[in-house]
Amino acid sequence: MTSTLPRTLTRELPQHEGQTVRLQGFLHARRDLGGVQFLVLRDVSGLTQCVGSGLELPLAESSVEVVGRVKAHPKAPGGFEVQVESFRVITPAVEAPPVEIPKMEWNVNPETMLDYRVVTVRGLKERAALKVQAELVAAFREHLNTEGFTEISTPKIVSAGAEGGANLFPIDYFGAPAYLAQSPQLYKQIMVGVFERVYEVAPVYRAEEHATSRHLNEYLSLDVELGFIESEEDVMALQNRLLAAIMERLKERCAPEFALLGATIPDVPAHIPRIPLMEARQLVTEKYGHAVGGKDLDPEAERLLSQHYAETEGSDFVFVTKYPRAARPFYAHPELNADGTPNAELTRGYDLLFRGIEITSGGQRIHDHAMLLESIAAYKLRPESLEGYTEVFKYGMPPHGGFAIGAERLTAKLLGIANVRYARAFPRDRHRLTP
Ligand code: AMO
């Protein structure tokens, strides 16, 4: 009674050699060779080659069911083939897909790939990138849970920006002005007063007008904040442990995805190298002759600094520390002078570079109420617009800090994907609101 067989997944075939199994999935590819038909069924766990004859095959991407015997076959994907005993169309495709999924090549005609994303996202490489990101997020949660963190959920409709700058999306909130949240920054700090150690996994919104390979208008922010710290060193040490745990889990669970994309999982050094921003700018200029513009590192400087640490210390990661006040938001804690007074120029803010690109900003935050109000004034922000936030600093907020990882940037760099848009299922960019 084949219909009562439980569903078998492609990855389980080796356990069923010689037995009859029932597979369900999508018709990935089909070929007719003089009366013998080959069909490739794609399920969540991989591809199964099935062989039959006299079958009426539907259009590609139809969902189908195959009942058949499992036979070892060294040339088939996964080393097993299924000899079809019965074949059934579950839901037929009513049109041929606009792109042939098995022939799709990564980043070939990227706009078409994104226009037809509802189908192209089924591609093996496309879904591998999203699978790796899902595991990465799971590892993020898992590790932070073991360190006593609590997951929070903060508003995405807000009354003021958190990061400064003009990249806010305005919305109409029942006639009142509001914005899509740029970052959970202010709320995650407030929640340190509740749980001491918190994290959030949620999309954030940035109205960046420019189209680059590293900017999205909606991206997944992996946010962390922890209280009772001594300095930003505690925050960097946590991020170091977290990254090691994430890479461990990816090694355990995503080897096939990395192999498919020809990418390698980095080793995370026990102590990721650190360099103050000012020294980093100098190093890049002296060693590579690159004059760094602005107050931060420009993309070329990030690439060169990463190259330096890969070559000299074998590290794919480097923390750039002690950011100048001019390159940090109002909430960044000042660096302290030897006598304990606040330094007017430098902060305890840092960035983390990974394989040539910034994947994180973080640091210690101001927790002293008076110092925070002074900083808001110095940045010429309207204190009334931040009252809901500054209020909490009247009530014993401990020294705290945290960071945010851009999930798409980390995923893209891990997998050698050239544009962050391919590290998101349905990217939003300047010209793309659908699908
Ligand atoms: P920041 O604005 O630097 O810091 O953002 C943190 C990280 O988010 C990623 N990122 C982006 N990814 C894709 N598209 C974008 N437009 C984009 N903008 C930023 C980057 C970046 O390093 N509140 C602070 C974090 C903190 O201090 O905790 C913040 O949001 O990987």
Boltz pocket constraint, residues with backbone or C-beta under 6 A from the ligand:
constraints:
  - pocket:
      binder: B
      contacts: [[A, 163], [A, 182], [A, 183], [A, 185], [A, 206], [A, 208], [A, 214], [A, 215], [A, 216], [A, 217], [A, 219], [A, 221], [A, 224], [A, 352], [A, 358], [A, 359], [A, 360], [A, 361], [A, 362], [A, 363], [A, 402], [A, 403], [A, 404], [A, 405], [A, 406], [A, 407], [A, 408], [A, 409], [A, 420]]
      max_distance: 6.0
